[in-house]
Amino acid sequence: MSAQQPETTERAPSDPARWRALLFIALAQLMVVLDSTIVNIALPSMQESLHISDADRQWVVTAYALAFGGLLLLGGRIGDRWGRKKAFLTGLLGFAAASALGGAAQNTTVMLGARALQGAFGALLAPAALSLLAVTFTDHKERAKAFGVFGAVSGGGAAVGLVLGGLLTEYLDWRWTFFINVPIAALAALGAWKTVHTRRRAHTAASLDTTAVVETRHRNPLLPPRVVWDRTRGGVYLALGLATIGMFGLFLFMTYYLQTVRGYSPVLSGLAFLPLVAGMMIGSTQIGARLMLRVPARVLMSLSLLATAAGIASLTAIGRDSSYAALILPGMTVVGLGLGTATMLAMALAPQGVEDENAGVASAMINTSQQVGGAIGTALLSSIAAGAAHAYSTAHHGGAQNDLVLVHGYTTAFTWAAALVALAGVLSFAVLRPGRLHTD
């Protein structure tokens, strides 16, 4: 890559356009995050329509996650070198095109290719969005509010995807879980083009190597070791990755429980996640934004994750006829409050102390840790749930009712998920530096 002058965003705190820019940046982030789960509820209808085999259906989710997680660091670095606004807009338009391709797919091959393309463009878009946000808000109080909004969108997007997926699948068609991204991306791109202001500054961008051995010695590595080995930043990546393992298990198995055991419709099962979404919004915009400058970061992160773990643990008490209002609703709410606070804080901590040219890759690592954690969580907890269900059935000599077998598998997965999130909380307190967050 030849030397060039990438963009940087510098605003006076009084510039009113910064809040409009936040709206469009958050809208783009919402599209990317919710797309990781919006197809989950639509998957059975999609499988039937496209004649996707049982062996291949998992790739509808995995192709997206692998491309997204695998290319995030490269996407973050491209944004740093090429220009964040340019990367942001390119990612938006590419994501929209890939979504349209997925919605029009007539066979498995096209669908999986579209999902991989979505993940690739998402990997360019997501880190650009976060790094733009970090350099747009220069006043520390305003930045706290902005990260609160962004964290709420990021934390709640996955759950919103479950609700929206149910509505679109039941009342329109599964293809609209893809087509819906086109107008969202168009609106976000047009708004960002007008409200995200950038200027050029002198900077020399050397070529990028992606070979791991070279990376450790190259003076312009894709992921500078100092970005990850910073005590607080590395602790955030690790904690968020572990927490995401547990959260993906919660989304996955609670959806199965509601639809398979309780007989909820796609819409009703999606709406059942609304307390979690509301909790995330409150945790991010109220609890996190208000406390991040007053409470030491490691204390707030640790308490938030431990609260999340407690909420998941409460759901291990579900049975075949458990009350939604008495058990599931409070558990989901606590999970949302804790996760929203933790996610918002992680978004604020990731760019801290990073040189401007590395802000994109530091931000990308947040999404990378989430995507890698989600991929591991889906595989790990699925295996645990299947093994527990099989053991339960065997112990009852195959005479146990199917609902009881499934519930046992789900609650076992919830137990492991709660333990992993609790571990993330403990590690947060042990690894993150003492002291309050500084945002200026």
C-alpha positions as CSV (number, residue, x, y, z in Angstrom):
1,M,0.0,0.0,0.0
2,S,1.5,3.3,-1.0
3,A,2.0,6.2,1.3
4,Q,-1.1,8.4,1.7
5,Q,-2.9,10.6,4.1
6,P,-5.8,8.9,5.9
7,E,-8.6,10.7,7.4
8,T,-8.9,11.9,11.0
9,T,-12.0,13.4,12.7
10,E,-11.4,16.5,14.8
11,R,-14.4,18.6,15.9
12,A,-15.0,21.4,18.3
13,P,-17.2,20.2,21.1
14,S,-19.8,22.8,20.1
15,D,-20.3,21.4,16.6
16,P,-23.9,20.3,16.5
17,A,-23.3,17.8,13.7
18,R,-21.5,15.4,16.1
19,W,-24.8,14.2,17.6
20,R,-26.4,13.6,14.2
21,A,-23.2,11.7,13.2
22,L,-23.7,9.5,16.3
23,L,-27.2,8.7,15.1
24,F,-26.0,7.3,11.8
25,I,-22.9,5.6,13.1
26,A,-25.1,3.9,15.7
27,L,-27.6,2.9,13.0
28,A,-24.8,1.2,11.0
29,Q,-23.5,-0.6,14.1
30,L,-27.1,-1.8,14.9
31,M,-27.4,-3.3,11.4
32,V,-24.1,-5.2,11.7
33,V,-24.8,-6.5,15.3
34,L,-28.4,-7.5,14.8
35,D,-27.5,-9.4,11.6
36,S,-25.6,-11.9,13.7
37,T,-28.8,-13.1,15.2
38,I,-31.7,-12.0,13.0
39,V,-31.4,-15.1,10.8
40,N,-31.6,-17.5,13.7
41,I,-35.4,-17.5,13.9
42,A,-35.7,-17.3,10.1
43,L,-33.4,-20.3,9.6
44,P,-36.1,-23.1,9.7
45,S,-38.1,-21.3,7.0
46,M,-35.0,-20.5,5.0
47,Q,-33.8,-24.1,5.2
48,E,-37.1,-25.4,3.8
49,S,-37.2,-22.8,1.1
50,L,-33.7,-23.3,-0.2
51,H,-33.6,-27.1,0.6
52,I,-30.5,-26.6,2.8
53,S,-29.4,-29.8,4.4
54,D,-29.2,-30.3,8.2
55,A,-25.4,-30.5,7.9
56,D,-25.1,-27.2,6.0
57,R,-27.7,-25.1,7.8
58,Q,-25.2,-24.1,10.6
59,W,-23.0,-22.5,7.9
60,V,-25.7,-19.8,7.4
61,V,-24.6,-18.5,10.8
62,T,-21.0,-19.7,10.8
63,A,-20.0,-18.3,7.4
64,Y,-21.0,-14.8,8.6
65,A,-19.2,-15.2,12.0
66,L,-16.0,-16.6,10.6
67,A,-15.6,-13.9,7.9
68,F,-16.5,-11.2,10.3
69,G,-14.2,-12.3,13.1
70,G,-11.4,-13.4,10.9
71,L,-11.2,-10.1,8.9
72,L,-11.9,-7.6,11.7
73,L,-8.3,-6.8,12.4
74,L,-7.5,-6.3,8.8
75,G,-10.6,-4.2,8.5
76,G,-9.6,-2.0,11.4
77,R,-6.1,-1.5,10.0
78,I,-7.5,-0.6,6.6
79,G,-9.6,2.0,8.2
80,D,-6.6,3.4,10.0
81,R,-4.5,3.6,6.8
82,W,-7.1,4.2,4.1
83,G,-9.4,6.6,6.0
84,R,-12.1,5.8,8.5
85,K,-14.9,7.6,6.8
86,K,-14.1,6.0,3.5
87,A,-13.9,2.5,5.1
88,F,-17.2,3.2,6.9
89,L,-19.1,4.1,3.8
90,T,-17.5,1.3,1.7
91,G,-18.4,-1.2,4.4
92,L,-22.0,0.1,4.5
93,L,-22.6,-0.1,0.8
94,G,-20.9,-3.5,0.5
95,F,-22.9,-4.9,3.4
96,A,-26.1,-3.7,1.7
97,A,-25.2,-5.3,-1.6
98,A,-24.3,-8.6,0.1
99,S,-27.6,-8.5,2.0
100,A,-29.6,-8.0,-1.2
101,L,-27.8,-11.0,-2.7
102,G,-28.7,-13.1,0.4
103,G,-32.3,-12.1,0.2
104,A,-32.5,-13.1,-3.5
105,A,-30.6,-16.4,-3.1
106,Q,-32.2,-19.4,-4.7
107,N,-29.7,-22.1,-3.5
108,T,-27.4,-22.9,-0.7
109,T,-24.2,-21.8,-2.5
110,V,-25.4,-18.3,-3.1
111,M,-26.7,-18.0,0.4
112,L,-23.5,-19.0,2.0
113,G,-21.5,-16.8,-0.3
114,A,-23.7,-13.8,0.6
115,R,-23.3,-14.5,4.3
116,A,-19.5,-14.6,4.0
117,L,-19.6,-11.3,2.0
118,Q,-21.8,-9.7,4.7
119,G,-19.2,-10.8,7.3
120,A,-16.3,-9.4,5.2
121,F,-17.9,-6.0,4.7
122,G,-19.0,-5.9,8.3
123,A,-15.4,-6.4,9.3
124,L,-14.6,-3.2,7.5
125,L,-17.5,-1.3,8.8
126,A,-17.6,-2.1,12.5
127,P,-14.1,-1.0,13.6
128,A,-14.4,2.2,11.5
129,A,-17.7,3.0,13.2
130,L,-16.2,2.7,16.7
131,S,-13.0,4.6,15.9
132,L,-15.0,7.4,14.2
133,L,-17.0,7.7,17.4
134,A,-13.8,7.8,19.6
135,V,-12.3,10.7,17.7
136,T,-15.6,12.6,17.0
137,F,-16.4,13.3,20.7
138,T,-13.6,15.3,22.3
139,D,-15.4,16.4,25.5
140,H,-15.1,13.7,28.1
141,K,-18.6,14.0,29.4
142,E,-20.1,14.0,26.0
143,R,-18.0,11.1,25.0
144,A,-19.3,9.1,28.0
145,K,-22.9,9.7,26.7
146,A,-21.9,8.8,23.2
147,F,-20.3,5.6,24.3
148,G,-23.4,4.9,26.3
149,V,-25.6,5.1,23.3
150,F,-23.2,3.1,21.1
151,G,-22.8,0.5,23.8
152,A,-26.6,0.1,24.1
153,V,-26.9,-0.4,20.4
154,S,-24.0,-2.9,20.3
155,G,-25.2,-4.8,23.4
156,G,-28.9,-4.8,22.4
157,G,-28.5,-5.4,18.7
158,A,-28.2,-9.2,19.0
159,A,-31.4,-9.4,21.0
160,V,-33.2,-7.0,18.7
161,G,-32.3,-9.3,15.9
162,L,-34.2,-12.1,17.5
163,V,-37.3,-9.9,17.9
164,L,-37.1,-8.5,14.4
165,G,-36.3,-11.8,12.9
166,G,-39.5,-13.2,14.4
167,L,-41.6,-10.3,13.1
168,L,-40.3,-10.4,9.6
169,T,-40.4,-14.2,9.3
170,E,-44.0,-14.5,10.6
171,Y,-45.6,-11.5,8.9
172,L,-43.6,-11.1,5.7
173,D,-41.0,-13.6,4.6
174,W,-37.6,-14.8,5.7
175,R,-36.0,-13.0,2.8
176,W,-36.8,-9.7,4.5
177,T,-34.3,-10.5,7.3
178,F,-31.8,-9.7,4.5
179,F,-33.6,-7.1,2.5
180,I,-34.2,-4.9,5.6
181,N,-30.5,-4.1,5.6
182,V,-30.7,-2.3,2.3
183,P,-32.7,0.8,3.4
184,I,-30.9,0.9,6.8
185,A,-27.5,1.0,5.1
186,A,-28.7,3.6,2.5
187,L,-30.0,5.9,5.3
188,A,-26.8,5.5,7.4
189,A,-24.5,6.0,4.4
190,L,-26.3,9.2,3.3
191,G,-26.4,10.6,6.8
192,A,-22.8,9.8,7.6
193,W,-21.7,11.3,4.3
194,K,-23.2,14.6,5.4
195,T,-22.5,14.6,9.1
196,V,-19.1,12.9,9.6
197,H,-16.5,15.6,8.9
198,T,-12.9,14.6,8.3
199,R,-9.7,16.3,7.3
200,R,-6.4,15.0,5.9
201,R,-3.2,14.9,7.9
202,A,0.3,13.8,7.0
203,H,0.9,10.1,7.7
204,T,3.0,7.5,6.1
205,A,1.3,4.2,5.6
206,A,3.6,1.2,5.0
207,S,2.5,-2.0,3.4
208,L,0.6,-4.5,5.6
209,D,1.8,-8.1,6.3
210,T,-0.5,-10.6,7.7
211,T,1.8,-13.4,8.4
212,A,2.0,-14.0,12.1
213,V,5.8,-14.5,12.2
214,V,6.4,-11.3,10.3
215,E,3.9,-9.4,12.4
216,T,6.1,-9.7,15.6
217,R,9.0,-8.0,13.9
218,H,7.4,-5.7,11.3
219,R,7.4,-2.0,12.2
220,N,3.9,-1.6,10.8
221,P,2.2,-4.9,11.9
222,L,-1.5,-5.6,11.4
223,L,-1.9,-5.9,15.1
224,P,0.8,-4.2,17.1
225,P,1.6,-6.3,20.2
226,R,1.3,-3.2,22.5
227,V,-2.4,-2.9,21.5
228,V,-3.2,-6.3,23.0
229,W,-0.6,-6.5,25.8
230,D,-1.8,-3.4,27.5
231,R,-3.1,-4.6,30.8
232,T,-6.5,-3.0,30.8
233,R,-7.2,-3.3,27.1
234,G,-6.1,-7.0,27.0
235,G,-8.2,-7.7,30.1
236,V,-11.2,-6.2,28.4
237,Y,-10.7,-8.3,25.3
238,L,-10.4,-11.5,27.3
239,A,-13.3,-10.7,29.6
240,L,-15.6,-9.8,26.8
241,G,-14.7,-12.9,24.8
242,L,-15.5,-15.1,27.8
243,A,-18.7,-13.3,28.5
244,T,-19.8,-13.6,24.8
245,I,-19.3,-17.4,25.0
246,G,-22.0,-17.5,27.7
247,M,-24.3,-14.9,26.1
248,F,-24.4,-16.7,22.7
249,G,-25.4,-19.9,24.7
250,L,-28.2,-17.9,26.4
251,F,-29.6,-16.6,23.1
252,L,-29.4,-19.9,21.4
253,F,-30.9,-22.2,24.0
254,M,-33.4,-19.8,25.4
255,T,-34.8,-19.5,21.8
256,Y,-34.9,-23.3,21.5
257,Y,-36.6,-23.6,24.9
258,L,-39.3,-21.0,24.1
259,Q,-40.1,-22.4,20.7
260,T,-39.5,-26.1,21.2
261,V,-40.6,-26.7,24.8
262,R,-43.0,-23.9,25.4
263,G,-44.4,-23.7,21.9
264,Y,-44.0,-20.0,21.4
265,S,-44.4,-18.6,17.9
266,P,-41.4,-16.9,16.2
267,V,-42.8,-13.5,17.1
268,L,-43.7,-14.3,20.7
269,S,-40.3,-15.9,21.3
270,G,-38.6,-12.8,19.9
271,L,-40.8,-10.5,22.1
272,A,-39.8,-12.6,25.1
273,F,-36.3,-11.2,24.8
274,L,-37.5,-7.6,25.1
275,P,-36.7,-7.4,28.9
276,L,-33.2,-8.3,28.1
277,V,-33.0,-5.6,25.4
278,A,-34.5,-3.0,27.8
279,G,-32.0,-4.0,30.5
280,M,-29.1,-3.6,28.0
281,M,-30.4,-0.1,27.1
282,I,-30.7,1.0,30.7
283,G,-27.4,-0.6,31.7
284,S,-25.5,1.1,28.9
285,T,-27.1,4.6,28.8
286,Q,-27.9,5.0,32.5
287,I,-25.8,2.8,34.7
288,G,-22.6,2.6,32.6
289,A,-22.7,6.2,31.3
290,R,-23.3,7.6,34.8
291,L,-20.8,5.4,36.7
292,M,-17.9,5.0,34.2
293,L,-16.2,8.3,35.4
294,R,-17.0,7.7,39.1
295,V,-16.3,4.1,39.8
296,P,-13.0,2.3,39.0
297,A,-13.2,0.6,35.7
298,R,-12.2,-2.8,37.0
299,V,-14.8,-2.6,39.8
300,L,-17.6,-1.6,37.5
301,M,-16.7,-4.2,34.8
302,S,-16.4,-7.0,37.4
303,L,-19.7,-6.2,39.1
304,S,-21.5,-5.9,35.8
305,L,-20.3,-9.3,34.6
306,L,-21.0,-11.0,37.9
307,A,-24.6,-9.6,37.7
308,T,-24.9,-11.0,34.2
309,A,-23.7,-14.4,35.5
310,A,-26.2,-14.3,38.3
311,G,-29.0,-13.6,35.9
312,I,-28.0,-16.5,33.7
313,A,-27.7,-18.8,36.7
314,S,-31.2,-18.0,37.8
315,L,-32.4,-19.4,34.4
316,T,-31.0,-22.8,35.3
317,A,-34.2,-23.3,37.3
318,I,-36.4,-23.4,34.2
319,G,-38.7,-26.4,33.8
320,R,-41.2,-27.6,31.3
321,D,-43.9,-25.3,32.7
322,S,-42.0,-22.5,34.3
323,S,-43.6,-19.1,34.6
324,Y,-42.3,-16.5,32.2
325,A,-43.2,-13.6,34.5
326,A,-41.9,-15.2,37.7
327,L,-38.6,-16.7,36.4
328,I,-37.6,-15.8,32.9
329,L,-38.5,-12.1,32.9
330,P,-36.5,-11.2,36.0
331,G,-33.6,-13.3,34.9
332,M,-33.5,-11.8,31.4
333,T,-33.7,-8.3,32.9
334,V,-30.7,-8.8,35.2
335,V,-28.7,-10.2,32.4
336,G,-29.5,-7.2,30.2
337,L,-28.6,-4.7,32.9
338,G,-25.2,-6.3,33.6
339,L,-24.3,-7.0,30.0
340,G,-25.3,-3.5,28.8
341,T,-23.1,-1.9,31.4
342,A,-20.1,-4.2,30.7
343,T,-20.4,-3.8,26.9
344,M,-20.6,0.0,27.1
345,L,-17.5,0.1,29.4
346,A,-15.6,-2.2,27.1
347,M,-16.3,0.0,24.1
348,A,-15.0,3.0,26.1
349,L,-11.9,1.3,27.3
350,A,-10.7,-0.3,24.0
351,P,-9.4,3.0,22.4
352,Q,-7.9,4.3,25.6
353,G,-4.2,5.2,25.4
354,V,-3.9,4.0,21.8
355,E,-2.1,6.1,19.2
356,D,-4.5,7.6,16.6
357,E,-3.2,5.4,13.8
358,N,-4.0,2.3,15.9
359,A,-7.4,3.3,17.1
360,G,-9.2,1.3,14.4
361,V,-7.4,-2.0,15.1
362,A,-7.9,-1.5,18.9
363,S,-11.6,-1.0,18.3
364,A,-11.7,-4.0,15.9
365,M,-10.4,-6.3,18.7
366,I,-13.7,-5.6,20.7
367,N,-15.7,-7.1,17.8
368,T,-13.1,-9.8,17.2
369,S,-13.3,-11.0,20.8
370,Q,-17.1,-11.0,20.6
371,Q,-17.2,-12.9,17.3
372,V,-14.6,-15.4,18.4
373,G,-16.3,-15.9,21.7
374,G,-19.6,-16.3,20.0
375,A,-18.3,-19.0,17.6
376,I,-16.6,-20.9,20.4
377,G,-19.7,-20.5,22.6
378,T,-22.1,-21.9,19.9
379,A,-19.9,-24.9,19.4
380,L,-18.9,-25.6,23.0
381,L,-22.3,-25.1,24.6
382,S,-24.1,-27.0,21.9
383,S,-21.8,-30.0,22.6
384,I,-22.4,-29.6,26.3
385,A,-26.1,-29.4,25.9
386,A,-26.3,-32.4,23.6
387,G,-24.0,-34.5,25.8
388,A,-26.1,-33.6,28.9
389,A,-29.4,-34.5,27.1
390,H,-28.0,-37.8,26.0
391,A,-26.7,-38.7,29.4
392,Y,-30.1,-37.8,31.0
393,S,-31.9,-39.9,28.4
394,T,-29.6,-42.8,29.0
395,A,-29.9,-42.6,32.7
396,H,-33.7,-42.9,32.3
397,H,-33.2,-45.8,29.9
398,G,-34.8,-43.7,27.1
399,G,-38.0,-43.4,29.0
400,A,-37.8,-39.7,29.8
401,Q,-40.1,-37.4,28.0
402,N,-38.5,-35.4,25.2
403,D,-39.3,-32.1,26.8
404,L,-37.5,-33.1,30.0
405,V,-34.5,-34.3,28.1
406,L,-34.2,-31.0,26.2
407,V,-34.7,-28.9,29.3
408,H,-31.9,-30.8,31.1
409,G,-29.6,-30.0,28.2
410,Y,-30.5,-26.4,28.2
411,T,-30.1,-25.9,31.9
412,T,-26.7,-27.6,31.8
413,A,-25.6,-25.2,29.1
414,F,-26.9,-22.3,31.2
415,T,-24.8,-23.5,34.1
416,W,-21.6,-23.5,32.1
417,A,-22.5,-20.1,30.5
418,A,-23.0,-18.6,34.0
419,A,-19.7,-20.0,35.1
420,L,-17.8,-18.6,32.1
421,V,-19.3,-15.1,32.6
422,A,-18.5,-15.2,36.3
423,L,-14.9,-16.1,35.4
424,A,-14.9,-13.1,33.1
425,G,-16.0,-10.9,36.0
426,V,-13.3,-12.2,38.3
427,L,-10.6,-11.8,35.6
428,S,-11.7,-8.2,35.0
429,F,-11.1,-7.3,38.6
430,A,-7.7,-9.1,38.7
431,V,-6.4,-7.8,35.4
432,L,-7.7,-4.3,34.7
433,R,-5.8,-1.4,36.2
434,P,-7.1,0.3,39.3
435,G,-8.4,3.8,39.0
436,R,-11.2,5.5,37.1
437,L,-11.6,5.8,33.4
438,H,-10.2,8.8,31.7
439,T,-11.8,9.9,28.4
440,D,-10.0,13.0,27.5
